[in-house]
């Protein structure tokens, strides 16, 4: 975005209060605080106001997420507020956002990613152990089919059981009851909360690949609110945006979601974007996994990377070169098509049917 456009966005928004929507959980509010701090650093004179609300996913605590079937469990109420002009932007954990957004909305910024890996938190009585050394038939809590499928495959001596609730609730269930020997959570949330000391083990991709968009924060806005869209584009992190576009494209073309085990791992190295994607049966016994790469060469001097509103899997990243965004989206599509050609649809169809029947 040019300095003139940046200045115009700043001038327009400094005269209005920007209302920032978020879920009420402590983690959601903390993450929203990070985004607001970044905006204040870019635009010191802009007034920001937080609007917190409870979502469907926050209310339904007795059912596994994969069983509920709603694609926008943690976003629907926030998007309704956005549509009604009750808020001007919404901060989400990107992994909660579907790959297709409702008409009129876009992800206008993806902030620099925290580490995307999963973390193991052991019960205090097993503090000296790891998943490898936990006793036979120890119970590990996770609400994710993706984690359970991979970990069943990697640690067949363990059992896996659903656990619901926000970060604080899950940690409390682990600490105060003997139901779980360990739980698995996204490391990013624990780190953002300053609770790194609770992490017993970080799961590397060879043990457990992560969810699409995990560790990244997405800022959703109305597409026609060009002033806010221009303003938040300053928050985009190029590498994170391109990795997440590729991951979201992979998920979209697989027609995956939280009701099937789909996992990814991405990286950027010397202008090459690498994407590994995998699908699993519910018990992890059947799987397909492949890696592909594409070039995301730096922006050329005469390339206009900021003035169009093209969406790529729900993302409008105004400060990122269009050719790189297109390459990232095509990479995800090619990888999905490769897995589909090898039988991914059959694995996911059976996984979805078995999950529905549970």
C-alpha positions as CSV (number, residue, x, y, z in Angstrom):
1,X,0.0,0.0,0.0
2,X,1.4,3.4,-0.9
3,X,2.2,6.1,1.7
4,X,-0.7,8.2,0.3
5,X,-3.2,5.4,0.7
6,X,-1.9,4.6,4.2
7,X,-2.2,8.3,5.1
8,X,-5.7,8.5,3.7
9,X,-6.8,5.4,5.7
10,X,-5.2,6.9,8.8
11,X,-7.0,10.3,8.4
12,X,-10.4,8.8,7.8
13,X,-10.2,6.3,10.7
14,X,-8.7,8.8,13.2
15,X,-12.1,10.6,13.2
16,X,-14.1,7.5,14.0
17,X,-14.2,4.9,16.7
18,X,-13.1,1.5,15.3
19,X,-15.1,-1.2,17.1
20,X,-13.3,-4.5,17.4
21,X,-15.3,-7.7,17.8
22,X,-14.1,-10.7,19.7
23,X,-15.2,-13.8,21.6
24,X,-15.4,-13.4,25.4
25,X,-12.8,-16.0,26.3
26,X,-9.6,-14.9,28.0
27,X,-7.5,-16.2,25.1
28,X,-9.7,-14.5,22.4
29,X,-9.5,-11.2,24.3
30,X,-5.8,-11.5,24.7
31,X,-5.3,-12.2,21.0
32,X,-7.6,-9.3,20.2
33,X,-5.4,-7.1,22.5
34,X,-2.3,-8.1,20.4
35,X,-4.0,-6.9,17.2
36,X,-5.3,-3.7,18.8
37,X,-1.8,-3.0,20.1
38,X,-0.4,-3.4,16.5
39,X,-3.1,-1.1,15.1
40,X,-2.3,1.6,17.8
41,X,1.4,1.4,16.9
42,X,0.6,2.0,13.2
43,X,-2.2,4.5,13.9
44,X,-1.6,6.2,17.3
45,X,-4.6,8.6,16.9
46,X,-7.2,6.0,16.0
47,X,-9.7,5.2,18.7
48,X,-10.4,1.5,19.3
49,X,-13.2,-0.1,21.3
50,X,-13.5,-3.8,22.1
51,X,-16.9,-5.5,21.7
52,X,-17.0,-9.0,23.2
53,X,-19.7,-11.6,22.6
54,X,-20.4,-15.3,23.1
55,X,-20.6,-17.6,20.1
56,X,-22.4,-20.9,19.4
57,X,-19.2,-22.8,19.9
58,X,-18.7,-21.2,23.3
59,X,-22.2,-22.3,24.4
60,X,-22.2,-26.0,23.3
61,X,-19.8,-27.6,25.7
62,X,-21.1,-31.2,26.0
63,X,-20.6,-32.2,22.3
64,X,-17.4,-32.7,20.3
65,X,-16.9,-30.0,17.7
66,X,-16.7,-32.5,14.9
67,X,-20.2,-33.8,15.8
68,X,-22.0,-30.4,15.7
69,X,-21.6,-29.9,12.0
70,X,-21.8,-26.1,11.9
71,X,-19.0,-24.6,9.9
72,X,-19.0,-21.3,11.6
73,X,-19.2,-22.3,15.3
74,X,-17.0,-19.6,16.6
75,X,-17.6,-16.9,14.0
76,X,-21.4,-16.7,13.2
77,X,-22.4,-14.2,15.9
78,X,-19.4,-12.1,15.3
79,X,-20.1,-12.0,11.6
80,X,-23.8,-11.1,12.3
81,X,-22.5,-8.1,14.3
82,X,-20.2,-7.1,11.5
83,X,-23.1,-7.3,9.0
84,X,-25.2,-5.1,11.2
85,X,-22.4,-2.5,11.5
86,X,-22.2,-3.2,15.3
87,X,-18.5,-3.8,14.9
88,X,-16.0,-2.7,12.2
89,X,-13.6,-5.6,12.3
90,X,-13.4,-9.0,14.0
91,X,-10.3,-10.8,15.3
92,X,-10.3,-14.6,14.9
93,X,-8.0,-17.6,15.3
94,X,-7.6,-18.2,11.6
95,X,-8.2,-21.9,12.0
96,X,-11.8,-21.1,13.1
97,X,-12.6,-19.4,9.9
98,X,-14.2,-21.5,7.0
99,X,-12.4,-21.4,3.7
100,X,-15.5,-19.7,2.1
101,X,-16.8,-16.7,3.9
102,X,-20.3,-15.2,3.8
103,X,-20.9,-12.7,0.9
104,X,-19.6,-9.2,1.7
105,X,-16.9,-10.3,4.1
106,X,-13.2,-10.8,3.7
107,X,-10.1,-11.6,5.8
108,X,-8.3,-8.3,5.3
109,X,-5.2,-9.1,7.4
110,X,-3.3,-12.2,8.6
111,X,-0.8,-11.3,11.3
112,X,2.6,-12.8,11.8
113,X,2.1,-16.4,12.8
114,X,2.9,-17.8,16.3
115,X,4.4,-21.3,16.2
116,X,1.7,-23.5,14.6
117,X,2.6,-26.8,16.3
118,X,0.5,-28.7,18.9
119,X,1.6,-29.0,22.5
120,X,1.3,-31.7,25.1
121,X,0.4,-30.8,28.6
122,X,0.9,-33.6,31.1
123,X,-1.0,-34.2,34.3
124,X,1.1,-33.2,37.3
125,X,1.4,-36.9,38.3
126,X,3.2,-37.6,34.9
127,X,5.4,-34.5,34.8
128,X,8.5,-36.5,34.1
129,X,7.1,-38.4,31.1
130,X,6.2,-37.8,27.4
131,X,3.6,-39.3,25.1
132,X,6.1,-42.0,24.3
133,X,6.6,-43.0,28.0
134,X,3.1,-42.7,29.3
135,X,1.8,-46.0,30.7
136,X,-0.3,-48.3,28.4
137,X,-3.9,-47.1,27.9
138,X,-3.3,-43.7,29.4
139,X,-6.0,-41.3,28.3
140,X,-5.1,-38.2,26.3
141,X,-7.7,-35.5,25.9
142,X,-8.2,-33.7,22.6
143,X,-11.3,-32.3,20.8
144,X,-9.6,-32.6,17.4
145,X,-10.1,-35.6,15.0
146,X,-6.9,-34.4,13.2
147,X,-4.8,-34.8,16.4
148,X,-6.5,-38.0,17.5
149,X,-6.0,-39.7,14.1
150,X,-2.3,-38.8,13.9
151,X,-1.5,-39.6,17.5
152,X,-3.3,-42.9,17.4
153,X,-1.1,-43.8,14.5
154,X,2.1,-42.6,16.2
155,X,1.3,-43.6,19.8
156,X,-0.8,-46.8,19.6
157,X,-0.4,-47.6,23.3
158,X,-2.5,-44.5,24.2
159,X,-6.3,-43.9,24.3
160,X,-7.9,-40.6,23.1
161,X,-11.0,-39.0,24.6
162,X,-12.9,-35.8,23.7
163,X,-12.4,-32.7,25.9
164,X,-14.3,-29.5,25.4
165,X,-14.1,-26.0,26.8
166,X,-11.9,-23.0,26.5
167,X,-8.2,-23.1,27.3
168,X,-8.7,-22.3,31.0
169,X,-11.4,-25.0,31.3
170,X,-9.4,-27.7,29.6
171,X,-6.4,-27.1,31.8
172,X,-8.6,-27.1,34.9
173,X,-10.1,-30.5,33.8
174,X,-6.6,-31.9,33.4
175,X,-5.3,-30.6,36.8
176,X,-8.3,-31.2,39.0
177,X,-9.5,-34.7,37.8
178,X,-7.8,-38.0,37.1
179,X,-9.7,-38.5,33.8
180,X,-6.7,-37.5,31.6
181,X,-3.0,-38.3,31.7
182,X,-2.4,-35.5,29.2
183,X,-4.2,-33.1,26.9
184,X,-3.1,-31.7,23.5
185,X,-3.6,-28.0,22.7
186,X,-2.3,-25.5,20.2
187,X,1.0,-24.2,21.4
188,X,0.2,-20.7,20.1
189,X,-2.6,-20.1,22.5
190,X,-0.5,-21.2,25.5
191,X,2.3,-18.9,24.4
192,X,0.1,-15.9,23.8
193,X,-1.3,-16.4,27.3
194,X,2.2,-16.5,28.8
195,X,1.7,-20.1,29.9
196,X,4.7,-21.7,28.2
197,X,5.7,-23.3,31.5
198,X,2.7,-25.6,31.1
199,X,4.0,-27.1,27.9
200,X,5.5,-30.5,28.5
201,X,6.3,-31.4,24.8
202,X,6.0,-29.7,21.4
203,X,4.8,-32.1,18.7
204,X,6.9,-31.8,15.6
205,X,5.3,-32.4,12.1
206,X,6.6,-35.9,11.9
207,X,4.5,-36.7,15.0
208,X,1.5,-34.5,14.4
209,X,0.9,-31.9,11.6
210,X,-1.2,-29.0,12.4
211,X,-4.6,-27.5,11.4
212,X,-5.0,-25.2,8.5
213,X,-4.2,-21.6,9.7
214,X,-3.2,-22.8,13.2
215,X,-1.2,-20.2,15.1
216,X,-2.3,-17.3,12.9
217,X,-4.7,-14.5,13.7
218,X,-7.1,-13.3,10.9
219,X,-8.9,-10.0,10.9
220,X,-12.3,-10.1,9.2
221,X,-14.0,-7.0,7.8
222,X,-16.7,-5.9,5.5
223,X,-15.4,-5.8,1.9
224,X,-17.1,-2.5,1.2
225,X,-15.4,-0.7,4.2
226,X,-12.4,0.3,2.2
227,X,-11.0,2.6,4.9
228,X,-10.8,-0.2,7.5
229,X,-9.6,-2.7,4.8
230,X,-6.8,-0.3,3.9
231,X,-5.9,0.4,7.5
232,X,-5.6,-3.3,8.6
233,X,-3.5,-4.2,5.5
234,X,-0.6,-2.8,7.5
235,X,-0.9,-5.9,9.7
236,X,-0.3,-8.4,7.0
237,X,2.8,-10.6,7.3
238,X,3.8,-11.8,3.8
239,X,5.1,-15.2,4.7
240,X,2.2,-16.0,7.0
241,X,-0.3,-14.8,4.4
242,X,1.1,-17.0,1.6
243,X,1.4,-20.1,3.8
244,X,-2.1,-19.7,5.0
245,X,-3.6,-19.1,1.5
246,X,-1.9,-22.3,0.4
247,X,-3.2,-24.2,3.4
248,X,-6.8,-22.8,3.0
249,X,-6.8,-23.6,-0.7
250,X,-5.7,-27.2,0.1
251,X,-8.5,-27.5,2.6
252,X,-11.1,-25.9,0.4
253,X,-10.4,-28.2,-2.6
254,X,-10.4,-31.3,-0.4
255,X,-13.8,-30.1,1.0
256,X,-12.3,-30.8,4.5
257,X,-13.3,-29.3,7.8
258,X,-13.3,-30.1,11.5
259,X,-15.4,-33.2,10.8
260,X,-12.6,-35.0,9.0
261,X,-8.9,-35.4,9.8
262,X,-6.9,-33.1,7.5
263,X,-3.5,-31.8,8.5
264,X,-0.8,-29.5,6.9
265,X,2.7,-28.2,7.3
266,X,4.1,-25.3,5.3
267,X,7.3,-23.4,5.1
268,X,9.0,-20.7,3.0
269,X,12.7,-21.1,2.1
270,X,14.6,-19.0,-0.5
271,X,11.5,-17.8,-2.4
272,X,10.1,-21.3,-2.4
273,X,6.8,-22.1,-0.7
274,X,6.5,-25.7,0.5
275,X,3.2,-27.3,1.5
276,X,2.7,-30.8,3.0
277,X,-0.8,-32.0,3.3
278,X,-2.3,-35.2,4.6
279,X,-5.7,-36.9,5.2
280,X,-6.3,-39.7,7.7
281,X,-8.9,-42.3,8.6
282,X,-10.4,-41.7,12.1
283,X,-8.1,-44.3,13.7
284,X,-5.1,-43.2,11.7
285,X,-4.6,-46.6,10.1
286,X,-5.2,-45.2,6.6
287,X,-3.5,-42.0,5.3
288,X,-2.2,-40.1,2.3
289,X,0.5,-37.5,2.6
290,X,2.3,-35.5,-0.1
291,X,4.5,-32.4,-0.4
292,X,4.7,-29.9,-3.2
293,X,6.4,-26.5,-3.7
294,X,6.1,-23.4,-5.8
295,X,8.1,-20.2,-6.5
296,X,7.0,-17.0,-4.7
297,X,9.7,-14.7,-6.2
298,X,10.0,-11.2,-4.7
299,X,7.9,-8.3,-6.0
300,X,9.2,-6.6,-9.1
301,X,9.6,-2.8,-8.9
302,X,6.8,-2.0,-11.4
303,X,4.3,-4.5,-9.9
304,X,1.2,-3.1,-8.3
305,X,0.5,-5.3,-5.3
306,X,-1.9,-3.2,-3.3
307,X,-4.7,-1.6,-5.2
308,X,-6.9,-4.5,-6.1
309,X,-9.5,-6.3,-4.0
310,X,-9.0,-9.9,-5.3
311,X,-9.9,-12.6,-2.8
312,X,-7.9,-15.8,-2.5
313,X,-9.8,-18.4,-0.4
314,X,-11.5,-15.5,1.5
315,X,-8.3,-13.4,2.0
316,X,-7.8,-9.9,0.6
317,X,-4.2,-9.1,1.3
318,X,-3.5,-5.7,-0.2
319,X,0.2,-5.4,0.6
320,X,1.2,-8.8,-0.9
321,X,2.1,-9.3,-4.6
322,X,-0.7,-10.8,-6.5
323,X,1.4,-13.3,-8.4
324,X,2.6,-14.8,-5.1
325,X,-0.9,-15.1,-3.8
326,X,-2.0,-16.8,-7.0
327,X,0.9,-19.2,-6.8
328,X,0.1,-20.0,-3.2
329,X,-3.6,-20.7,-4.0
330,X,-2.7,-22.8,-7.0
331,X,-0.2,-24.8,-4.8
332,X,-2.9,-25.8,-2.4
333,X,-5.2,-26.7,-5.2
334,X,-2.6,-28.9,-6.9
335,X,-1.7,-30.7,-3.7
336,X,-5.4,-31.3,-3.0
337,X,-5.9,-32.7,-6.5
338,X,-2.9,-35.0,-6.1
339,X,-4.3,-36.5,-2.9
340,X,-7.7,-36.8,-4.5
341,X,-6.2,-38.7,-7.4
342,X,-4.7,-41.1,-4.9
343,X,-8.0,-41.8,-3.0
344,X,-8.3,-39.0,-0.5
345,X,-12.0,-38.5,-1.1
346,X,-12.7,-42.1,-0.2
347,X,-10.7,-41.8,3.1
348,X,-12.5,-38.6,4.0
349,X,-15.9,-39.9,3.1
350,X,-15.5,-43.0,5.3
351,X,-14.1,-40.8,8.1
352,X,-17.1,-38.4,7.9
353,X,-19.6,-41.3,7.9
354,X,-17.9,-43.0,10.9
355,X,-17.8,-39.6,12.8
356,X,-21.5,-39.0,12.1
357,X,-22.3,-42.5,13.4
358,X,-20.4,-42.1,16.6
